[in-house]
Amino acid sequence: MFTIEHEYDATVVTLVDEGKAPLLEDVVINAFEDCVTITQLDPRNDEVMQITLSLTQLRDLQAALNLPEGMYQLRKA
């Protein structure tokens, strides 16, 4: 299950883990104009962990999900 919310400066997508236990904490993705942040609560220490991806890194991740093992460099056509 997931939710989508449009805020003033970002689109927020929340991914909720469903199914059989053990379930993981929700993942929250904030898409800003110049970057994307991904946050998730770490239940071991009760801290929110966050990573930030540039739009280039996000593009590379999108491409990587559809490619076999290897090293790649995307180039503009």
A tleap script that builds the chain and sets N, CA, C and O, in Angstrom:
source leaprc.protein.ff14SB
mol = sequence {
  NMET PHE THR ILE GLU HIE GLU TYR ASP ALA
  THR VAL VAL THR LEU VAL ASP GLU GLY LYS
  ALA PRO LEU LEU GLU ASP VAL VAL ILE ASN
  ALA PHE GLU ASP CYS VAL THR ILE THR GLN
  LEU ASP PRO ARG ASN ASP GLU VAL MET GLN
  ILE THR LEU SER LEU THR GLN LEU ARG ASP
  LEU GLN ALA ALA LEU ASN LEU PRO GLU GLY
  MET TYR GLN LEU ARG LYS CALA
}
set mol.1.N position { 0.842 -1.157 0.000 }
set mol.1.CA position { 0.000 0.000 0.000 }
set mol.1.C position { 0.896 1.231 0.000 }
set mol.1.O position { 1.991 1.214 0.563 }
set mol.2.N position { 0.422 2.300 -0.637 }
set mol.2.CA position { 1.172 3.543 -0.615 }
set mol.2.C position { 0.219 4.721 -0.665 }
set mol.2.O position { -0.932 4.597 -1.086 }
set mol.3.N position { 0.724 5.868 -0.225 }
set mol.3.CA position { -0.051 7.112 -0.312 }
set mol.3.C position { 0.771 8.129 -1.088 }
set mol.3.O position { 1.999 8.057 -1.125 }
set mol.4.N position { 0.071 9.086 -1.712 }
set mol.4.CA position { 0.709 10.192 -2.419 }
set mol.4.C position { 0.071 11.477 -1.915 }
set mol.4.O position { -1.153 11.606 -1.893 }
set mol.5.N position { 0.908 12.424 -1.512 }
set mol.5.CA position { 0.429 13.734 -1.061 }
set mol.5.C position { 1.242 14.806 -1.771 }
set mol.5.O position { 2.452 14.662 -1.949 }
set mol.6.N position { 0.575 15.878 -2.174 }
set mol.6.CA position { 1.257 17.006 -2.797 }
set mol.6.C position { 1.306 18.142 -1.788 }
set mol.6.O position { 0.276 18.689 -1.393 }
set mol.7.N position { 2.531 18.489 -1.374 }
set mol.7.CA position { 2.734 19.581 -0.441 }
set mol.7.C position { 3.266 20.780 -1.204 }
set mol.7.O position { 3.480 20.707 -2.414 }
set mol.8.N position { 3.479 21.881 -0.502 }
set mol.8.CA position { 3.918 23.122 -1.140 }
set mol.8.C position { 5.175 22.934 -1.983 }
set mol.8.O position { 5.215 23.363 -3.135 }
set mol.9.N position { 6.200 22.297 -1.421 }
set mol.9.CA position { 7.482 22.201 -2.109 }
set mol.9.C position { 7.902 20.779 -2.479 }
set mol.9.O position { 9.026 20.568 -2.935 }
set mol.10.N position { 7.010 19.802 -2.286 }
set mol.10.CA position { 7.401 18.417 -2.571 }
set mol.10.C position { 6.177 17.541 -2.798 }
set mol.10.O position { 5.071 17.839 -2.346 }
set mol.11.N position { 6.417 16.462 -3.510 }
set mol.11.CA position { 5.448 15.373 -3.583 }
set mol.11.C position { 5.942 14.306 -2.622 }
set mol.11.O position { 7.110 13.920 -2.672 }
set mol.12.N position { 5.061 13.823 -1.744 }
set mol.12.CA position { 5.447 12.873 -0.713 }
set mol.12.C position { 4.759 11.538 -0.975 }
set mol.12.O position { 3.532 11.461 -1.031 }
set mol.13.N position { 5.563 10.487 -1.136 }
set mol.13.CA position { 5.046 9.138 -1.324 }
set mol.13.C position { 5.447 8.335 -0.085 }
set mol.13.O position { 6.615 8.326 0.303 }
set mol.14.N position { 4.482 7.668 0.526 }
set mol.14.CA position { 4.756 6.817 1.679 }
set mol.14.C position { 4.449 5.375 1.302 }
set mol.14.O position { 3.339 5.057 0.874 }
set mol.15.N position { 5.442 4.506 1.465 }
set mol.15.CA position { 5.281 3.081 1.172 }
set mol.15.C position { 5.064 2.348 2.484 }
set mol.15.O position { 5.896 2.423 3.388 }
set mol.16.N position { 3.950 1.639 2.587 }
set mol.16.CA position { 3.592 0.914 3.804 }
set mol.16.C position { 3.795 -0.575 3.545 }
set mol.16.O position { 3.228 -1.122 2.599 }
set mol.17.N position { 4.589 -1.225 4.365 }
set mol.17.CA position { 4.838 -2.657 4.217 }
set mol.17.C position { 3.583 -3.425 4.603 }
set mol.17.O position { 2.986 -3.163 5.648 }
set mol.18.N position { 3.185 -4.365 3.768 }
set mol.18.CA position { 2.002 -5.189 4.034 }
set mol.18.C position { 2.378 -6.646 3.920 }
set mol.18.O position { 3.405 -6.988 3.334 }
set mol.19.N position { 1.562 -7.488 4.470 }
set mol.19.CA position { 1.789 -8.917 4.323 }
set mol.19.C position { 2.107 -9.572 5.641 }
set mol.19.O position { 1.723 -9.103 6.712 }
set mol.20.N position { 2.825 -10.675 5.527 }
set mol.20.CA position { 3.161 -11.461 6.714 }
set mol.20.C position { 4.254 -10.775 7.524 }
set mol.20.O position { 5.121 -10.099 6.970 }
set mol.21.N position { 4.204 -10.954 8.821 }
set mol.21.CA position { 5.236 -10.418 9.718 }
set mol.21.C position { 6.532 -11.179 9.475 }
set mol.21.O position { 6.461 -12.340 9.071 }
set mol.22.N position { 7.672 -10.621 9.688 }
set mol.22.CA position { 7.890 -9.296 10.259 }
set mol.22.C position { 7.760 -8.211 9.189 }
set mol.22.O position { 8.247 -8.362 8.069 }
set mol.23.N position { 7.103 -7.132 9.555 }
set mol.23.CA position { 6.920 -6.008 8.653 }
set mol.23.C position { 7.977 -4.945 8.935 }
set mol.23.O position { 8.424 -4.785 10.071 }
set mol.24.N position { 8.366 -4.230 7.900 }
set mol.24.CA position { 9.340 -3.158 8.055 }
set mol.24.C position { 8.628 -1.828 8.247 }
set mol.24.O position { 7.440 -1.705 7.947 }
set mol.25.N position { 9.353 -0.832 8.747 }
set mol.25.CA position { 8.795 0.499 8.956 }
set mol.25.C position { 8.453 1.145 7.611 }
set mol.25.O position { 9.003 0.773 6.575 }
set mol.26.N position { 7.534 2.121 7.642 }
set mol.26.CA position { 7.163 2.850 6.433 }
set mol.26.C position { 8.388 3.547 5.838 }
set mol.26.O position { 9.294 3.963 6.559 }
set mol.27.N position { 8.395 3.664 4.518 }
set mol.27.CA position { 9.419 4.413 3.802 }
set mol.27.C position { 8.740 5.659 3.250 }
set mol.27.O position { 7.699 5.568 2.598 }
set mol.28.N position { 9.336 6.832 3.514 }
set mol.28.CA position { 8.771 8.092 3.051 }
set mol.28.C position { 9.722 8.711 2.030 }
set mol.28.O position { 10.902 8.918 2.312 }
set mol.29.N position { 9.194 9.003 0.840 }
set mol.29.CA position { 9.984 9.570 -0.249 }
set mol.29.C position { 9.473 10.976 -0.517 }
set mol.29.O position { 8.298 11.168 -0.827 }
set mol.30.N position { 10.357 11.959 -0.397 }
set mol.30.CA position { 10.020 13.354 -0.683 }
set mol.30.C position { 10.696 13.748 -1.982 }
set mol.30.O position { 11.924 13.758 -2.065 }
set mol.31.N position { 9.904 14.075 -3.001 }
set mol.31.CA position { 10.442 14.492 -4.292 }
set mol.31.C position { 10.391 16.016 -4.374 }
set mol.31.O position { 9.319 16.610 -4.498 }
set mol.32.N position { 11.575 16.641 -4.302 }
set mol.32.CA position { 11.704 18.086 -4.408 }
set mol.32.C position { 12.107 18.453 -5.825 }
set mol.32.O position { 12.299 17.577 -6.669 }
set mol.33.N position { 12.233 19.732 -6.084 }
set mol.33.CA position { 12.610 20.212 -7.408 }
set mol.33.C position { 14.012 19.757 -7.811 }
set mol.33.O position { 14.262 19.508 -8.990 }
set mol.34.N position { 14.933 19.644 -6.843 }
set mol.34.CA position { 16.324 19.368 -7.171 }
set mol.34.C position { 16.890 18.083 -6.563 }
set mol.34.O position { 18.047 17.743 -6.814 }
set mol.35.N position { 16.092 17.367 -5.769 }
set mol.35.CA position { 16.583 16.132 -5.158 }
set mol.35.C position { 15.407 15.306 -4.639 }
set mol.35.O position { 14.258 15.747 -4.644 }
set mol.36.N position { 15.731 14.103 -4.197 }
set mol.36.CA position { 14.747 13.207 -3.595 }
set mol.36.C position { 15.335 12.714 -2.279 }
set mol.36.O position { 16.491 12.294 -2.232 }
set mol.37.N position { 14.538 12.764 -1.205 }
set mol.37.CA position { 14.992 12.209 0.064 }
set mol.37.C position { 14.164 10.967 0.376 }
set mol.37.O position { 12.978 10.890 0.053 }
set mol.38.N position { 14.819 10.001 1.009 }
set mol.38.CA position { 14.166 8.758 1.408 }
set mol.38.C position { 14.429 8.584 2.899 }
set mol.38.O position { 15.583 8.563 3.330 }
set mol.39.N position { 13.362 8.458 3.690 }
set mol.39.CA position { 13.522 8.316 5.131 }
set mol.39.C position { 12.801 7.071 5.626 }
set mol.39.O position { 11.796 6.643 5.057 }
set mol.40.N position { 13.339 6.502 6.702 }
set mol.40.CA position { 12.725 5.344 7.344 }
set mol.40.C position { 13.181 5.308 8.800 }
set mol.40.O position { 14.348 5.558 9.100 }
set mol.41.N position { 12.261 4.999 9.688 }
set mol.41.CA position { 12.581 4.860 11.103 }
set mol.41.C position { 13.388 3.584 11.312 }
set mol.41.O position { 13.015 2.516 10.827 }
set mol.42.N position { 14.499 3.704 12.039 }
set mol.42.CA position { 15.278 2.541 12.431 }
set mol.42.C position { 14.800 2.139 13.825 }
set mol.42.O position { 15.127 2.816 14.800 }
set mol.43.N position { 14.032 1.051 13.941 }
set mol.43.CA position { 13.453 0.695 15.231 }
set mol.43.C position { 14.485 0.249 16.270 }
set mol.43.O position { 14.187 0.222 17.464 }
set mol.44.N position { 15.691 -0.100 15.828 }
set mol.44.CA position { 16.720 -0.525 16.776 }
set mol.44.C position { 17.179 0.611 17.676 }
set mol.44.O position { 17.468 0.403 18.855 }
set mol.45.N position { 17.244 1.823 17.109 }
set mol.45.CA position { 17.693 2.955 17.922 }
set mol.45.C position { 16.674 4.099 17.930 }
set mol.45.O position { 16.954 5.177 18.455 }
set mol.46.N position { 15.505 3.866 17.354 }
set mol.46.CA position { 14.408 4.830 17.321 }
set mol.46.C position { 14.825 6.159 16.686 }
set mol.46.O position { 14.416 7.226 17.143 }
set mol.47.N position { 15.651 6.087 15.618 }
set mol.47.CA position { 16.081 7.269 14.870 }
set mol.47.C position { 15.605 7.163 13.435 }
set mol.47.O position { 15.530 6.073 12.866 }
set mol.48.N position { 15.285 8.307 12.863 }
set mol.48.CA position { 14.912 8.348 11.454 }
set mol.48.C position { 16.187 8.456 10.627 }
set mol.48.O position { 16.997 9.360 10.832 }
set mol.49.N position { 16.356 7.535 9.702 }
set mol.49.CA position { 17.511 7.524 8.813 }
set mol.49.C position { 17.090 8.166 7.491 }
set mol.49.O position { 15.976 7.937 7.018 }
set mol.50.N position { 17.971 8.967 6.895 }
set mol.50.CA position { 17.628 9.652 5.649 }
set mol.50.C position { 18.781 9.592 4.667 }
set mol.50.O position { 19.944 9.725 5.046 }
set mol.51.N position { 18.447 9.392 3.398 }
set mol.51.CA position { 19.425 9.537 2.324 }
set mol.51.C position { 18.860 10.530 1.320 }
set mol.51.O position { 17.645 10.681 1.192 }
set mol.52.N position { 19.750 11.201 0.615 }
set mol.52.CA position { 19.349 12.173 -0.403 }
set mol.52.C position { 19.959 11.749 -1.727 }
set mol.52.O position { 21.149 11.445 -1.805 }
set mol.53.N position { 19.135 11.731 -2.768 }
set mol.53.CA position { 19.587 11.409 -4.116 }
set mol.53.C position { 19.427 12.641 -4.995 }
set mol.53.O position { 18.400 13.317 -4.941 }
set mol.54.N position { 20.444 12.934 -5.806 }
set mol.54.CA position { 20.289 13.978 -6.813 }
set mol.54.C position { 19.362 13.436 -7.902 }
set mol.54.O position { 19.101 12.235 -7.956 }
set mol.55.N position { 18.876 14.304 -8.753 }
set mol.55.CA position { 18.014 13.830 -9.832 }
set mol.55.C position { 18.777 12.933 -10.798 }
set mol.55.O position { 18.188 12.043 -11.412 }
set mol.56.N position { 20.086 13.159 -10.938 }
set mol.56.CA position { 20.910 12.281 -11.775 }
set mol.56.C position { 21.001 10.891 -11.158 }
set mol.56.O position { 20.877 9.888 -11.862 }
set mol.57.N position { 21.215 10.827 -9.852 }
set mol.57.CA position { 21.267 9.526 -9.176 }
set mol.57.C position { 19.919 8.809 -9.278 }
set mol.57.O position { 19.879 7.591 -9.453 }
set mol.58.N position { 18.830 9.544 -9.173 }
set mol.58.CA position { 17.501 8.944 -9.295 }
set mol.58.C position { 17.289 8.387 -10.699 }
set mol.58.O position { 16.734 7.300 -10.859 }
set mol.59.N position { 17.727 9.126 -11.712 }
set mol.59.CA position { 17.630 8.639 -13.096 }
set mol.59.C position { 18.432 7.359 -13.268 }
set mol.59.O position { 17.973 6.410 -13.904 }
set mol.60.N position { 19.646 7.336 -12.694 }
set mol.60.CA position { 20.485 6.141 -12.794 }
set mol.60.C position { 19.849 4.952 -12.079 }
set mol.60.O position { 19.906 3.827 -12.575 }
set mol.61.N position { 19.249 5.192 -10.927 }
set mol.61.CA position { 18.561 4.127 -10.195 }
set mol.61.C position { 17.410 3.568 -11.025 }
set mol.61.O position { 17.232 2.353 -11.102 }
set mol.62.N position { 16.641 4.438 -11.636 }
set mol.62.CA position { 15.528 4.003 -12.475 }
set mol.62.C position { 16.024 3.114 -13.608 }
set mol.62.O position { 15.425 2.076 -13.888 }
set mol.63.N position { 17.097 3.505 -14.252 }
set mol.63.CA position { 17.663 2.703 -15.336 }
set mol.63.C position { 18.209 1.380 -14.815 }
set mol.63.O position { 18.047 0.346 -15.464 }
set mol.64.N position { 18.850 1.402 -13.656 }
set mol.64.CA position { 19.483 0.202 -13.101 }
set mol.64.C position { 18.468 -0.889 -12.777 }
set mol.64.O position { 18.791 -2.075 -12.845 }
set mol.65.N position { 17.263 -0.503 -12.431 }
set mol.65.CA position { 16.254 -1.499 -12.080 }
set mol.65.C position { 15.861 -2.379 -13.262 }
set mol.65.O position { 15.267 -3.441 -13.072 }
set mol.66.N position { 16.187 -1.949 -14.478 }
set mol.66.CA position { 15.794 -2.691 -15.670 }
set mol.66.C position { 16.982 -3.256 -16.450 }
set mol.66.O position { 16.826 -3.656 -17.604 }
set mol.67.N position { 18.159 -3.293 -15.836 }
set mol.67.CA position { 19.348 -3.761 -16.541 }
set mol.67.C position { 19.972 -4.955 -15.827 }
set mol.67.O position { 19.796 -5.113 -14.619 }
set mol.68.N position { 20.703 -5.800 -16.562 }
set mol.68.CA position { 21.414 -6.912 -15.929 }
set mol.68.C position { 22.665 -6.400 -15.224 }
set mol.68.O position { 22.990 -5.214 -15.292 }
set mol.69.N position { 23.367 -7.315 -14.543 }
set mol.69.CA position { 24.615 -6.970 -13.860 }
set mol.69.C position { 25.572 -6.279 -14.810 }
set mol.69.O position { 25.590 -6.571 -16.006 }
set mol.70.N position { 26.368 -5.364 -14.278 }
set mol.70.CA position { 27.377 -4.703 -15.097 }
set mol.70.C position { 27.600 -3.280 -14.634 }
set mol.70.O position { 27.001 -2.830 -13.656 }
set mol.71.N position { 28.473 -2.569 -15.348 }
set mol.71.CA position { 28.751 -1.163 -15.073 }
set mol.71.C position { 28.245 -0.356 -16.261 }
set mol.71.O position { 28.497 -0.706 -17.414 }
set mol.72.N position { 27.537 0.718 -15.972 }
set mol.72.CA position { 26.903 1.498 -17.014 }
set mol.72.C position { 27.111 2.987 -16.775 }
set mol.72.O position { 27.319 3.428 -15.644 }
set mol.73.N position { 27.049 3.754 -17.862 }
set mol.73.CA position { 27.050 5.205 -17.777 }
set mol.73.C position { 26.014 5.699 -18.763 }
set mol.73.O position { 26.115 5.436 -19.962 }
set mol.74.N position { 25.011 6.421 -18.262 }
set mol.74.CA position { 23.976 6.944 -19.148 }
set mol.74.C position { 24.487 8.209 -19.822 }
set mol.74.O position { 25.144 9.041 -19.196 }
set mol.75.N position { 24.181 8.340 -21.086 }
set mol.75.CA position { 24.575 9.515 -21.846 }
set mol.75.C position { 23.363 10.096 -22.546 }
set mol.75.O position { 22.452 9.372 -22.948 }
set mol.76.N position { 23.363 11.406 -22.687 }
set mol.76.CA position { 22.275 12.063 -23.403 }
set mol.76.C position { 22.356 11.705 -24.872 }
set mol.76.O position { 23.446 11.641 -25.443 }
set mol.77.N position { 21.209 11.472 -25.486 }
set mol.77.CA position { 21.174 11.084 -26.892 }
set mol.77.C position { 21.489 12.240 -27.821 }
set mol.77.O position { 21.498 12.068 -29.040 }
savepdb mol mol.pdb
quit
